[in-house]
Amino acid sequence: MTVTDLLGWAGSALLVYSLLQARVLRFRLLNLAASLVLVVFNAVIAVWPMVAMNVVIAVINVWHTARLLRTRHDDLHYEVVPITADEPYLRHVVDRHRADIERFNPDLDLAGHLAAPQAGALAFLVLADGETVGVVLAHGTGTPGEAQVDLDYVLPRFRDFTPGEFVYRAGGPFSRSGVRRVLAPPRMLGAERYLRGVGFRPDGGALVLELTAGPGAPAGPGAPAAR
């Protein structure tokens, strides 16, 4: 087998592998690499129509990759929608991805959490261009202005990004709910790097996010009712 043959096989294998990716950014990057390899391979063997096709595919992948990276922190692309914990659509999203959720949150009583939401329950859907890409569930701890995150889940396609950051931003939905202190999920597997990236910091053996509520914000989960 010649070097040219190896180049062709490698490009083809990488192309097939890219199509198996669930994560949208990973797919684009691998598909871009495969198309560039195949540009070189087809140029060497002088198959110019295939060169042209793979050049076009590479350009398309560059455009989509640039757009994905440009909008990953853009609040015009992502939005957070508060939703009640007993909303049928929330239950639908969670049920559809239950196996994947339980893989990363093995100790979470998801069915019980949705069937009987705790006092001060909070639920948020994260959307990208109108598509639901993440779910965050939390509840008040009983301490005024403090909430415990029970679930922070992102659909596989969007795990190369951090859409949860839009939930945890200062002035975001937690702040608007009157929450000033957010406790990270205690048993969320493999998530410490992500949680630190969106602002959580170690505090007494837990990861905690400190927020500043905006003017006029409600007292928050766990706060005593006004008299």
SVG drawing of the C-alpha trace seen along z (x, -y; Angstrom):
<svg xmlns="http://www.w3.org/2000/svg" viewBox="-49 -48 53 50">
<polyline fill="none" stroke="black" stroke-width="0.4" points="0.0,0.0 1.4,-3.4 1.4,-6.6 -1.3,-7.9 -3.4,-4.9 -3.0,-5.4 -3.9,-9.1 -7.1,-8.1 -8.1,-5.5 -7.3,-7.8 -9.5,-10.5 -12.3,-8.2 -12.1,-6.6 -12.1,-10.1 -15.1,-11.1 -17.1,-8.1 -16.0,-8.6 -17.1,-12.3 -20.6,-11.2 -20.8,-9.1 -20.4,-12.1 -23.4,-13.4 -21.6,-16.6 -22.2,-19.2 -18.8,-21.0 -16.8,-17.8 -18.6,-16.7 -17.8,-19.9 -14.1,-19.8 -13.6,-16.1 -15.5,-16.5 -13.4,-19.6 -10.2,-17.6 -11.5,-14.7 -12.4,-17.0 -8.9,-18.6 -7.2,-15.2 -9.4,-14.2 -8.6,-17.4 -5.0,-16.5 -5.6,-12.8 -7.8,-13.6 -5.4,-16.3 -2.5,-13.8 -4.5,-11.4 -5.9,-14.2 -9.6,-13.6 -10.6,-17.2 -14.4,-17.0 -13.7,-15.3 -11.2,-18.0 -13.8,-20.7 -16.5,-18.9 -14.2,-18.5 -13.1,-22.1 -16.7,-23.2 -17.4,-20.8 -14.3,-22.3 -15.6,-25.9 -19.0,-24.9 -17.5,-23.4 -15.3,-26.4 -18.4,-28.7 -20.4,-26.6 -17.5,-26.1 -16.9,-29.9 -20.6,-30.5 -20.7,-28.0 -17.7,-29.5 -18.9,-33.0 -22.3,-32.4 -21.3,-30.1 -21.4,-33.0 -24.0,-35.1 -27.2,-35.8 -28.9,-36.6 -28.4,-33.0 -29.1,-31.4 -32.0,-32.2 -33.3,-30.8 -37.0,-30.2 -38.3,-29.7 -40.8,-26.9 -42.8,-25.3 -41.4,-22.0 -44.6,-20.2 -45.0,-21.5 -45.7,-18.6 -43.1,-19.8 -40.4,-19.7 -41.4,-16.1 -41.3,-15.2 -37.8,-16.6 -36.6,-14.8 -38.3,-11.5 -36.9,-11.6 -33.3,-11.9 -33.8,-10.0 -31.1,-7.3 -28.5,-9.9 -29.4,-12.1 -29.2,-9.1 -25.8,-8.2 -24.3,-11.5 -26.6,-11.8 -26.9,-8.2 -28.1,-9.3 -30.8,-11.7 -34.4,-10.7 -35.6,-12.3 -39.0,-10.7 -39.7,-11.8 -38.3,-15.3 -40.8,-15.9 -43.7,-14.0 -43.6,-16.1 -41.6,-19.3 -40.0,-20.6 -40.9,-23.9 -39.2,-26.7 -38.6,-24.6 -37.0,-26.3 -36.8,-25.0 -35.2,-26.5 -35.0,-25.5 -32.0,-26.6 -32.7,-27.2 -30.5,-27.8 -32.3,-29.4 -35.6,-28.1 -34.4,-24.5 -34.3,-23.1 -30.6,-22.2 -30.5,-22.1 -32.4,-21.8 -31.6,-23.1 -33.6,-22.1 -33.1,-23.5 -34.9,-24.1 -34.6,-26.5 -32.6,-25.2 -34.6,-27.0 -31.9,-29.6 -33.2,-32.9 -31.7,-33.6 -30.0,-30.2 -30.8,-27.4 -29.5,-23.9 -29.1,-22.7 -30.5,-19.2 -29.9,-18.8 -27.9,-20.6 -28.2,-18.7 -27.1,-19.5 -28.1,-17.5 -25.2,-15.6 -25.1,-17.7 -24.2,-20.8 -21.7,-19.4 -18.8,-21.1 -20.4,-24.4 -21.5,-25.6 -25.1,-26.7 -25.7,-26.4 -23.6,-29.6 -26.7,-31.6 -28.5,-30.3 -25.7,-31.2 -24.8,-34.7 -25.1,-37.7 -28.5,-39.2 -29.7,-35.9 -32.7,-33.8 -31.4,-32.7 -30.7,-36.4 -34.1,-37.4 -35.7,-34.8 -34.0,-36.4 -31.3,-33.7 -27.9,-35.1 -26.1,-31.8 -26.3,-28.7 -25.0,-25.3 -23.7,-23.0 -25.2,-19.4 -23.3,-17.3 -23.0,-14.2 -22.8,-15.4 -20.2,-13.1 -17.3,-14.7 -18.7,-18.2 -16.2,-20.1 -14.3,-21.7 -17.6,-22.9 -18.9,-24.2 -15.8,-26.1 -15.9,-27.5 -19.3,-29.0 -18.3,-30.6 -18.6,-28.1 -15.9,-28.1 -15.0,-25.8 -16.6,-26.7 -16.5,-24.3 -16.3,-21.2 -19.0,-22.3 -18.9,-24.3 -20.8,-27.5 -21.8,-30.4 -22.3,-33.8 -24.7,-36.1 -26.0,-39.6 -29.7,-40.0 -30.9,-43.0 -33.0,-45.8 -36.5,-44.8 -35.8,-41.1 -38.0,-38.8 -36.6,-37.4 -35.9,-34.0 -36.5,-30.3 -36.5,-29.6 -37.1,-33.2 -39.9,-33.9 -43.0,-35.3 -43.6,-39.0 -46.1,-40.0"/>
</svg>
